[in-house]
Amino acid sequence: MHRILLAFRCLFSILFHGALSEPELQELGLARRTSGATKATAAAPAPAPAARASDGALQMLSILQRDSRLIDFLMEDIAAYSDEQVGAAVRELHNQCRDSIARYVALQPVIDGVEGAFAKAPSADPNLVKFVGNVPATPPPGGILRHRGWRAAKVELPPLAAKQDPSVIAPAELEIE
């Protein structure tokens, strides 16, 4: 559960702030790079908006907000609510988010096996397999499967409208009385 929360925090830090915060970097065991090239690009004026790879991520967030109000839930302070109230809200939110993701992204496990059983690594590629625990210098051919991992086998997002700003995840709503 901690890894899921960390993943969401990192995702939203990158989407809304363009970088990970210092506590997130420390939790991930990373250090911030400093270089002259980074400073030079930060001072340069922003180019005209063009299609970027992040547009798909923002579009997926927009879909999750539209279908389940995920962003509203994540941005709300839930400290005042009881565990039962949060649990009831999360159950419905979970079903709606799951349906939305399944509609646009075909997911499949990286290793199709039973968690807790021995599994062979399909590759030593750290993008596919992360060895955890008491790992020797040369990783073994397999180990106990702790998480199957996920890969997107197919992504079919609807096309964005020509004048739609992908950075707007959900427009503000004004009621006229």
Buried (B, 14 or more C-beta within 10 A) or exposed (E): EEEEEEEEBBEBBBBEEEEBEEEBBEBEEEEEEEEEEEEEEEEEEEEEEEEEEEBBBBBBBBBBBEBBBBBEBBEEEEEEEEEEEBEEBEEEBEEBBEEBBEEBBEEEEBBEBEEEEEBEBEEEEEEEBEBEEEEEEEEEEBBEBEEBBEEEEEEEBEEBEEEEEBEEBBEEEEEEE
